[in-house]
Amino acid sequence: MTDSANVHTGGQVFPATRWSLVANAREDGDLDASAALEELCRTYWPPLYAYLRRSGYSTHDAEDYIQGFLLSLIQDESLVRADPQRGRLRSFLLGGLKRYVGRVLRDGNRLKRGGGVERFSLDAAEAEQRYEAMLVDELTPEHLYDRMWVSTLVSAVIKRLQDEMESSGKEKTFLALQPYLLSGATETGGYTKVATELGISEGAVKVAVHRLRGRYRELLLKHITDTLSNSDSLNDEVEYLLGLAGR
């Protein structure tokens, strides 16, 4: 899969994102779609976990439902057959999870821990910590899901930034600048300390932070775009998600 690929939908052509590639795939054995699907599932399951926990399910039941739901997506290829006009991956996954849990409960199935083959390695302990840290009394399960979605996007972008800088031999620079990525210099005590640590001027630190923030915004926009199948909704999605993030 390449960023230069295109997806044809309704007579229009959009850049192929991970979600649109999966949503528009129609051929069995499409390796790009399969890889994209697995990556999407591995990246975006924590918000689904938070939704279930806020809905009253135990940690074990939430983990089991998520595992079963993700496996059903792979086995049934429901994402591959998805209508690309559904638009937002965020909405599609939550709706799919609700239907999956409802079907299990309706059919009287009992999820058993350790039953079947677990295709996804889920760090439920970390997801639980994130859930508890973000939990506020007035949040509905859906609102908490959206906030956790934003948190997941931001974490993925920061990890991508770190990987990029480490690959270019700038791991020390990234670690020094990371505290300034989402906050101002006045909030983190100014640039003096990091300038001394890196052996450069405060002006050079300011420029480096500006560039890092620019790359962060670029990657965040790309990640948000990757969760949409139609570029028409991009501006609304960006405005909504960044509003939740408080940035």
TINU-184138 format. One record per residue (C-alpha): x, y, z. Coordinates in nm, 3 decimals, always signed. Layout:
REM TINU-184138
         x         y         z
         X         Y         Z
...
***
This chain:
REM TINU-184138
         x         y         z
    +0.000    +0.000    +0.000
    +0.134    +0.342    -0.091
    +0.020    +0.693    -0.009
    +0.011    +0.771    -0.379
    -0.257    +0.512    -0.453
    -0.609    +0.634    -0.527
    -0.957    +0.507    -0.448
    -1.245    +0.563    -0.689
    -1.577    +0.629    -0.518
    -1.895    +0.757    -0.678
    -1.713    +0.902    -0.977
    -1.464    +1.089    -0.757
    -1.103    +1.005    -0.676
    -0.964    +1.035    -0.324
    -0.614    +0.958    -0.190
    -0.606    +0.599    -0.060
    -0.593    +0.603    +0.319
    -0.573    +0.294    +0.539
    -0.947    +0.310    +0.608
    -1.060    +0.390    +0.256
    -0.841    +0.113    +0.118
    -1.003    -0.137    +0.352
    -1.353    +0.003    +0.300
    -1.323    -0.011    -0.078
    -1.146    -0.346    -0.111
    -1.364    -0.600    -0.290
    -1.127    -0.883    -0.379
    -1.052    -1.174    -0.149
    -0.688    -1.205    -0.060
    -0.611    -0.833    -0.092
    -0.289    -0.823    +0.113
    -0.283    -0.444    +0.142
    -0.639    -0.439    +0.274
    -0.567    -0.722    +0.517
    -0.258    -0.549    +0.654
    -0.443    -0.218    +0.680
    -0.730    -0.385    +0.863
    -0.503    -0.548    +1.119
    -0.315    -0.222    +1.175
    -0.639    -0.033    +1.226
    -0.766    -0.290    +1.475
    -0.442    -0.292    +1.673
    -0.431    +0.088    +1.683
    -0.789    +0.176    +1.767
    -0.910    -0.092    +2.009
    -0.842    +0.105    +2.335
    -1.131    +0.351    +2.272
    -1.363    +0.053    +2.223
    -1.240    -0.092    +2.551
    -1.307    +0.240    +2.728
    -1.658    +0.248    +2.586
    -1.738    -0.097    +2.722
    -1.589    -0.022    +3.064
    -1.788    +0.300    +3.091
    -2.097    +0.103    +2.987
    -2.057    -0.113    +3.297
    -1.869    -0.419    +3.173
    -1.589    -0.568    +3.382
    -1.226    -0.554    +3.270
    -1.232    -0.922    +3.172
    -1.562    -0.901    +2.984
    -1.453    -0.584    +2.804
    -1.128    -0.747    +2.694
    -1.310    -1.060    +2.576
    -1.570    -0.865    +2.383
    -1.300    -0.660    +2.212
    -1.104    -0.972    +2.121
    -1.415    -1.138    +1.982
    -1.521    -0.829    +1.791
    -1.181    -0.779    +1.627
    -1.167    -1.145    +1.530
    -1.514    -1.116    +1.378
    -1.396    -0.822    +1.167
    -1.109    -1.029    +1.032
    -1.301    -1.349    +0.980
    -1.621    -1.197    +0.842
    -1.433    -0.930    +0.642
    -1.705    -0.685    +0.741
    -1.468    -0.391    +0.713
    -1.360    -0.507    +0.370
    -1.725    -0.514    +0.262
    -1.806    -0.184    +0.433
    -1.986    +0.088    +0.244
    -1.724    +0.359    +0.183
    -1.992    +0.622    +0.233
    -2.006    +0.529    +0.601
    -1.727    +0.782    +0.626
    -1.573    +0.773    +0.971
    -1.388    +0.470    +1.097
    -1.453    +0.601    +1.449
    -1.830    +0.571    +1.402
    -1.814    +0.245    +1.207
    -1.613    +0.062    +1.474
    -1.832    +0.177    +1.762
    -2.149    +0.083    +1.576
    -2.001    -0.253    +1.487
    -1.902    -0.322    +1.847
    -2.251    -0.238    +1.972
    -2.406    -0.475    +1.721
    -2.155    -0.749    +1.805
    -2.217    -0.729    +2.181
    -2.591    -0.714    +2.125
    -2.577    -1.023    +1.904
    -2.372    -1.218    +2.161
    -2.612    -1.127    +2.439
    -2.919    -1.194    +2.227
    -2.798    -1.536    +2.120
    -2.709    -1.628    +2.476
    -2.346    -1.691    +2.388
    -2.098    -1.690    +2.671
    -1.752    -1.559    +2.600
    -1.495    -1.776    +2.774
    -1.157    -1.642    +2.868
    -0.888    -1.825    +2.676
    -1.142    -1.973    +2.437
    -1.045    -1.983    +2.071
    -0.726    -1.845    +1.922
    -0.637    -1.491    +2.018
    -0.512    -1.313    +1.710
    -0.460    -0.979    +1.881
    -0.231    -0.926    +2.177
    -0.418    -0.667    +2.383
    -0.252    -0.485    +2.671
    -0.565    -0.457    +2.880
    -0.373    -0.335    +3.186
    -0.247    -0.031    +2.999
    -0.591    +0.031    +2.848
    -0.744    +0.015    +3.195
    -0.493    +0.272    +3.325
    -0.577    +0.506    +3.037
    -0.948    +0.452    +3.098
    -0.922    +0.536    +3.469
    -0.704    +0.841    +3.402
    -0.956    +0.983    +3.155
    -1.271    +0.889    +3.344
    -1.491    +1.181    +3.451
    -1.830    +1.133    +3.616
    -2.034    +1.327    +3.361
    -1.887    +1.153    +3.056
    -2.119    +0.922    +2.867
    -1.971    +0.602    +2.719
    -1.986    +0.761    +2.372
    -1.814    +1.082    +2.482
    -1.543    +0.890    +2.664
    -1.496    +0.679    +2.351
    -1.438    +0.989    +2.141
    -1.195    +1.138    +2.393
    -1.001    +0.812    +2.407
    -1.000    +0.809    +2.027
    -0.826    +1.146    +2.027
    -0.578    +1.027    +2.287
    -0.502    +0.724    +2.073
    -0.445    +0.941    +1.766
    -0.210    +1.172    +1.955
    -0.013    +0.880    +2.101
    +0.026    +0.725    +1.756
    +0.150    +1.054    +1.611
    +0.403    +1.109    +1.889
    +0.530    +0.753    +1.846
    +0.569    +0.814    +1.472
    +0.762    +1.136    +1.544
    +0.990    +0.955    +1.784
    +1.056    +0.677    +1.534
    +1.140    +0.930    +1.264
    +1.388    +1.118    +1.479
    +1.545    +0.802    +1.618
    +1.597    +0.670    +1.265
    +1.788    +0.988    +1.181
    +2.003    +0.968    +1.494
    +1.815    +1.242    +1.682
    +1.670    +1.043    +1.970
    +1.830    +1.272    +2.231
    +1.688    +1.578    +2.055
    +1.338    +1.432    +2.048
    +1.344    +1.342    +2.417
    +1.461    +1.693    +2.502
    +1.200    +1.864    +2.286
    +0.902    +1.638    +2.355
    +0.788    +1.833    +2.666
    +0.746    +2.139    +2.441
    +0.549    +1.961    +2.172
    +0.203    +2.017    +2.320
    +0.279    +2.302    +2.561
    +0.452    +2.638    +2.552
    +0.800    +2.723    +2.676
    +0.658    +2.917    +2.971
    +0.469    +2.608    +3.085
    +0.783    +2.394    +3.079
    +1.026    +2.646    +3.228
    +1.166    +2.801    +2.911
    +1.427    +2.680    +2.665
    +1.738    +2.747    +2.873
    +1.772    +2.400    +3.020
    +1.719    +2.213    +2.692
    +1.956    +2.452    +2.510
    +2.227    +2.367    +2.761
    +2.147    +1.997    +2.738
    +2.173    +1.994    +2.359
    +2.461    +2.239    +2.338
    +2.275    +2.483    +2.112
    +2.132    +2.833    +2.149
    +1.783    +2.903    +2.282
    +1.699    +3.044    +1.940
    +1.795    +2.716    +1.777
    +1.578    +2.530    +2.029
    +1.284    +2.756    +1.944
    +1.328    +2.682    +1.574
    +1.357    +2.307    +1.641
    +1.039    +2.311    +1.851
    +0.857    +2.502    +1.577
    +0.960    +2.242    +1.319
    +0.866    +1.953    +1.547
    +0.521    +2.101    +1.606
    +0.478    +2.149    +1.233
    +0.560    +1.787    +1.167
    +0.328    +1.685    +1.451
    +0.037    +1.877    +1.295
    +0.115    +1.724    +0.956
    +0.116    +1.371    +1.093
    -0.196    +1.429    +1.303
    -0.385    +1.549    +0.996
    -0.263    +1.241    +0.806
    -0.375    +1.008    +1.086
    -0.719    +1.170    +1.099
    -0.746    +1.147    +0.721
    -0.657    +0.778    +0.749
    -0.975    +0.723    +0.952
    -1.201    +0.873    +0.684
    -1.314    +0.729    +0.353
    -1.441    +1.056    +0.211
    -1.232    +1.372    +0.222
    -1.545    +1.591    +0.233
    -1.579    +1.530    +0.609
    -1.216    +1.605    +0.695
    -1.258    +1.962    +0.820
    -1.551    +1.873    +1.046
    -1.365    +1.573    +1.188
    -1.049    +1.773    +1.254
    -1.246    +2.050    +1.426
    -1.439    +1.804    +1.643
    -1.143    +1.591    +1.747
    -0.907    +1.880    +1.818
    -1.185    +2.044    +2.016
    -1.202    +1.734    +2.234
    -0.826    +1.741    +2.274
    -0.837    +2.102    +2.387
    -0.587    +2.207    +2.119
***
